[in-house]
Amino acid sequence: MDKLLIRGGRRLAGTVTISGAKNAALPDLCAALLTAEPMSLHNVPRLQDVSTMLKLLRNMGCTAEWDAETPNVVHLNGGGVTKPEAPYELVKTMRASILALGPLLARFGEAKVSLPGGCAIGSRPVDQHIKGLQAMGAEIVVEHGYILAKVNGRLKGARITTDMITVTGTENFLMAAALAEGETVLENAAQEPEVVDLAELLISMGAKISGQGTSRIVIQGVDKLHAPATPHRIVPDRIEAGTFLCAVAAAGGDVALVGSRADHLDALIDKLREAGASVNAINGQLRITMDSRPLAVSFRTSEYPAFPTDMQAQLMAVNCVASGSAKVSETIFENRFMHVNELVRLGAHIEVDGKTAVVTGVPRLSGATVMATDLRASASLVIAGLCAEGETIVDRIYHLDRGYEQMEAKLRGLGADITRVS
């Protein structure tokens, strides 16, 4: 099993290119199920989760292949789909597989999707997906670990108000409603850039959608979708960008991020500036400079555009070496402090009380062997290792490979001493 060996204490400097967003690529790939025409997606990150989604699509009969010459381009053709099913063997490793439910039901009138697995950061029930699709006329039962859905004729437009803001739920409803009969209104919709990215892809395929990026999205169903006239380019990964920003804030340095979107990172950038970093958008690049020990910053996670739960662990790692104490409040997932014990192994001072962690910064961390527990927790351990004295070994980095494209290579390009070992 691969591990990362990090020798800390080096400042980071140079330029890093930000990959396409994993959380946009997965629903965008599923959108290929909505049409029988071939289409291409650009800026697709080469990640484990993306590979799993491609396997899932192929299992259904969809063509899904990387371009042989152009990096990060995937060619898709849903014309050969004969098996509207997402089996447990593939779904168990990735919760985003639930995104196949909406498009399969909309185009084929039936779907069989295993209840999802994935990382263990907390309960993310699929009941909101089921209730919304039932409101559109679907008959759904859950048995033997599978969601069995069917509809007579077409799905019908409906007003859907979810009990909570759900990103994948909003994306499922967007895809289902695009081919439904009549108007669908999504209230309490997720506003994340990845949702907007999917909406823009669907619009390029002929969907009629308005309000994306707000809490109220309106979809006028159409009879048929087609391939985009020009290939869709997936939005940059704001979480990858944020992770590199936090790495520089913790380890110090001067780094330019190419291909990032500062307007997707407002909440994080505000906190990093509060911590003492200089962060500026210049000529299409996002540049961060950190020349001193960071100041501790308190924050609270919430739905976009507030501070993202996917950046909580990384900014906590910055607080571990900051001057002062800070309070971190996690409101999205109940088990998202699993990285705390591993950070403590590196010498961090953290006390957890329910959904709140109090971090008291120390002048330096010390290298140790630590174990990743989920995707973003693994990133926080890498950041901590970059500014720890001695050697840090991060085990179980298959979590990291689910969401970061060549992270160690990109960090080496910035001067970090980091190596993948078996």
N, C-alpha and C positions, 0 to 999 in steps of 0.2 A: 504494500500500500504506500503510495507516494506521500512525502512529507516536504515541508519547506524548512530549510536551514537558513537562519538569518543571523548575521553578525551586525549588531546594532551600532549606533553612534555616528552614522554618516548623514550629513546634510544632503538634501535632494536638490538637484539642479538640472535644467534642460527643458525639453519639450516632450509631451506625451499626447498621443492621439486617442481620443475617446471613441469607443466602439458604439455600434447601434444598441438600442435599449432591449434587453432581454424581455422586459415586461410589455414591450410593444411588439416585438417580433413574434411572440407566441400567439396572441390573438390575430395578428396580421396573417400568419401562416394558416390559421383556421379559417380565415375569410376566403381562402381558395376553395373551400368546400361549397361556397355559395354560387359558383358558376362552373359551367362545363368548358369554359374557354381557358387556354393556357395563359399564365401570367408570371411575372417575375417580381421579386422583391430585392432591393439593394440595401446595403449596409446591414446585413443580417450577421449578428455575432456568432462566431463558432464556439458554442457552449454546449455543455452536456444536456441542459434542458432543451435547447434547440434541436440537438440530435434526437432526443427522445420524441419530440413533437414530429419530426420528419419521419421517424419510424412509425409513429401512430398514423400519420397520413398515408404512408405507403401500405400499411396493414389494411386500410380501407379500400385501397385500389387507386389512390391518388398518386400521380407522379410527383416526386419531390426530390430534386437533385441539385447539388452544388454546381455552379458553372465551372467548367474545366480550366478556364483561362482568367476570368475576372474574379478577384477575391471578394468574398462576402456577398455573392449574388446567388440566389436560389430560384430555380425554375420550377413552377408548379402547374399541374393540370388535373383538375378535379373531374374531367370528363369521364374517367374510367372508374369512378367510385361505385362499388357494388356491395360493399359491406359497411353499412352505417353503424359501426360498433367500435367502441374504445375499450379493449380488454384490460383486465386487472393487471396482467403482467407488465403492461406499459404505464398504465395510470398510477400504479402504486408508488412510483418514484417521483411523480410530478403532479401537484394539485392542479396546475393550469390545464390539464387534460379535460377538465370539465368544460372548457371553452368549445369543445367539439359539439356539445349538446345543442346549443341554439341553432347553429348553421345546418346541422344534420336534420334537425326537426323541421326547419323552415323549407329546406330544399327537397328532402325525401319523404317527409311526413312521418318519419319514425327515427328512433335512435336508441341505442343500448350503450350506456356509458357506465363504467365501473365507478363506484364511490371512490373519491380521490385519496391519494396518500400524500407524500411529500415531506417537507421538513416539520419538525416537532415544536414549533414556536407557539402553538396554541390552537384553540378550536376555531376553525373557519368553516362553519356549517354551510351546506349547499341548499338548505331549505328555502333561502331567498330566491335562488335560481328556479327551484321547482314551483314556488308560489307564483312567480312572475309569468312563467310559461303556461301554467294552468290558467291564469287570468287571460291568456291569449288563446285559450281553447284546447290546450294540450291535455291529453289523458296520461297521467304519470303515476306509476307505482314503483316502489322500491322493494326489491326482493332478491335474495341470494347475493347481496352486495352490489347489485346493479340498479341503475336508474333506467327504467323501461318507459319510453315516451312515444306517443303516437298522436296523430291528429287526422281527422277526416277532412280532406280537402286542404285548404290553406289555414295557417294561423290567422287569427283576427286581431286587429289593432285593439289596444286596451290602455287604460291608465294604470301605471304600475308605480306604487309607492313602497319602497323597501323599508323594513324596520330599522335598517342600519345602512350606512354608505358602504357599498360593495363594489370594488373595481371590476372583478371578473363577472359579477352579476350584471353590472351596467354593460359590459362588453358583450355578454351573451345575449342580452335583450336587444342591443343595437343590431347584432347580426340577425337575430330572429325576426325583428320588426322590419328589417330592410325588405324582406320578401313576404311580409304579412299583408293581409287585406285591410286597407283603411289606415287610420292614424293611431300611432302609439305615442303616449306621453310618459316619459320617465321622470318621476319626481324623486328628489333626494339622490340624484345621480352623482356618481363619482366625477370629479373634475380634473383628474390627473392628466398630464401631457400624453401618457400612453393611451388613454381613452380618446383624446382628441386625435391622436395619430390614427387610430383605428377608424374613427368617424371620417377622417379625410380620405383614407384608403377606400372606404365604402362609397363615399361620394364620387370618387374617381371611377368607381365601378358602376355608377348610375343610381345609387341610393339617394334619397331625398331626406336630408338630416339638417336640423338647425338646433342651435343652443349648445353644441358641444363645448366643453370647457366651463359650463355653468351647471347649477344643480337641477336644471329643467331642460331636458332634451326632447325634441319632437321629431318623430320619424313618420314620413308618409310612405307606406309600403308600395313597392313596384312589382310588376309581374316577373321581371327577369333582371339579373345583373350580368355584367360582361367584364372582360379584362380591362384594366386601366389602359388608356391610350398611351401613356408613358409609364415606365416602371416606377413603382412607389419606393421612395427612400425612407427607411425607418429612422425615426427620431433618435438623436444621441441619448446615451444612457446617463441620466442625471445622477443615478446612484453610484455608478462607476466614477463619474466626475467628482461627486461629493467625497468619495472614498479617497481619491488622490489629493483633494484639497485638505482633508483631515490628516493625511499622511505628512504633508508638508507642514501643517500647523503643529504637529507633534514633534517631528524630527528636525524642523527648520529647513530653510532653503528658498529657492526661487525657481518656480516651475510655471510654464505656459501650457495650458490645456487646449489642444486643437480640436475643433469640432464639437465643443460643448455649448450649452445654451444657458447663459447666466440667468435669463428670465425664468427658468425652471428651478432655480436654486436659491431664490430670494431668501427663504427662511434660514437656510444653512449659512449663506454668505453673511447675513446679518449677525449670526452667532460667532462666526469666525472673525469678523471685524471686531466684535465685542471682546474676543479672546486676544486681540492684538495683531492679527494678520492684516496685511494689505491685500485686498482682492479687487481686481479691476477687469472690466471687459474692454479689450483693445484689439481692433482690427480683426474681429471674428474669433479672437482667442480670449480665454479666461486666464489671467495671470495672478498667482498668489506668491507673496513674499513674506517670510517669517524670519525675523532676525533676533528674536528674544524668546524666553520661556513664555508659553501661553498663560493667559489669565483664565481661571476657572469660570465657566459659564453655565448657568442653570437653564434648563429647557424642558418643554413638555411636548410629547408627540401628539399629533392629531392628523386628521385627513387633510389632503392637499386643498389649499395652498399653505397650510400650516407646516410645522416641522415634521418631516417624514419618519415613520417608525423604522424604515429601512436604513436610516442614518443614525439611529440612536446609539448602537454599539460603537460605531466609529468615532462619534464625537465624545462618547464616554472615555474612549481610549486617550483622546486628547486631554480630557480633564484629569486623567490619571497622572500626568506629568506636569499639570498646570500649577500655578501659584494660587493658593486659596482652596476653598471648598465650594461645591456646586450640588444642586439637587436635580436629579433626572427623574421625570415622571413619565411612565409608559401607560398610555390609555388605549392602545389598539389591541395588543396581544398579551395574554395573561402569563405566558411563559417566556418572555423575551429578555430575561436577565440571566440566561444560562451561561453567558460569557463571563459573568462576574467572578465566579470561582476560579476560572482560568486566568483572568487578569490579576487576581489576588496572588496566584502562584508566581507571577512575575514581580510581585512586590507592591501592587496597587493597594490603596486603602479605600475600601468600599463597604458601606453598610446598607443592607436592603431591608425595607419594611413594606411588605405588600407590593404595591405598584410604584414605589418610590425608592430610588437609590441615592445615597449621599456619598459623593466622591471627594475625598481630600487628597489633593495632589501631593506627589513626592518629587524630590529633585531628580531622581532617576529610578528606572526600573532595572531589574536584574534578570538576565536570560535564564530560561528554564524550558522544560518540555511541557507543552500545553496541547489541549485537544479541542478541535473545532466541534461545535455542537449544531450549528446551522450556517446558512450562507453568510449572513451579515456578521454573525459572531466570529467567523473565521477571518473576515476582513479586519475586525477590531484587533484580533490577536497578531495579525501581520503588522498593523500600525504600531502596536505596543512593542513588538519585536524590533522594529526599525529604530526605536529610541531607547532600547534596553542595553545595558552593559553586558558584554559577553555574547554567548550563543543562545539563540532561541530556536527550538524545533516546534513547528506547528504540525500536529498530526491530523489525520482524517481530512485532508484538504480536498477530497472529492466534493465536499460542500462548496468550497471556493470555486471549483471548476464548473459548478452549475450556473454561476452568474458573472464570472469575470473572465474575459478573454486574455490569456497570456499575461496574467498579472505580474508574475515574477520577472518575465522578460521586460515588461514596461518599466518596472521598478529598477531593474538593472540598468536600463537606459538612462535613468535619472541618477545613477551613482550608488544605488543601494547594493549591499553585499547580501544577496539572496539567491539560493540555489534549490532546485527541486531534487530531492534524493529519494531513493527507494528504501 
